[in-house]
Amino acid sequence: MIQPFTPEPIRFVAEDGTPVQPLPARFTPELLRELHALMLRAREFDRKLITLLRQGRTTFYAQSSGMEATQVGLARSIRVGHDWVWPYYRDHTLGLAMGVPMAELLSQCLGTNSDSSRGRQMPHHFAAQAQNFVSISSSIASQVPPAAGNAMAQKYLGVDELTVCTFGDGATSEGDWHAGLNMAGAAKAPAMFVCENNQWAISTSIREQTASETIHIKAKAYGMPGYYVDGNDIVAVMEVCAYVADQIRAGHGPALVECLTYRVGSHSNADADAEKHYRTREEVEEWLGRDPITRVEKLLEHLGHPVSAEERAALIAQTHREVDEQVLKAEATGQPDWRIMFEDVYADLPGHLRDQEAFLRAEQTGQNGQGGRA
């Protein structure tokens, strides 16, 4: 039932919640409720982070609202902590669904002492060692070649792992993307490349950046199968990604999965008026009618296990409380000291950096008499 290069996205559940083909047996009401809770938690996390931005408690954030089924579905299709993930900068929902503690994510966004990178990385650019979740980078498609190299190393070492590399549609127009897929295809490396096609590369639409009708069709150029999936149908995402992961583990080489979805929010907080500048409100409203969370709720209703308004409100309130508590805990750890800029790079600090550290120390002492914080 799952085939590469389909003309239409693979789908199991329609927008109105009715199955368009038999649901796999594992999609019980219990599992669907669990997936619904993960997606709703991520949606509310988005809303709370926008509030933190407006309060000036963080300085950058990129929403994933509207893309929850793609990211949660992918998270539930791989071996977390065993496989390796090279993400892009809109993948906090993926991280949360993989079990990255919300406290870690919020500490990184706030740049406090509880942040594992101690405030030295751009906000919302986290990493998670326990989950093999590599640090997010802002440079478009820069994660693709090293992800290909990671997969080539896995093949060389003969380990039972695969590499998952995610990116937006805009990344597929970058040279790094083509170089990475070419490397992985030539080496038959165990890599799953997942395009979260949300229709817009900042303000450039998918139709303006490529002449290809779809992204997955580009896989043919690199000798790998390409799969086209309704990225707002979490059943389809999980089924296709799990199937592709099994194929890769069986030694069939890399694959490209295109999840057709939509970001209903702005590109980031630096792009606050998307509807005013480059897309229409009608377009956004159309995609809101395909909302992945609503689709699962309608599916559960169709199956006779509806999510009540009270249950939904309780899930939302729980997420809001969790965010508020973790923000206060992170802020209570304080801001990192200026001295950390000289740590964690060299085992033995070079002379020129020792000179700079001494200069700053003297300056700090001169300013406040005790070498305080910058």
PyMOL commands that set and color helices and strands:
alter all, ss='L'
color gray80, all
select helices_A, chain A and resi 29-54+68-75+92-97+102-110+129-131+144-157+169-173+175-187+206-209+216-222+234-252+274-277+281-288+292-302+309-332+338-342+351-368
alter helices_A, ss='H'
color red, helices_A
select strands_A, chain A and resi 84-86+163-168+191-197+200-201+204-205+226-230+255-260
alter strands_A, ss='S'
color yellow, strands_A
deselect
rebuild
show_as cartoon
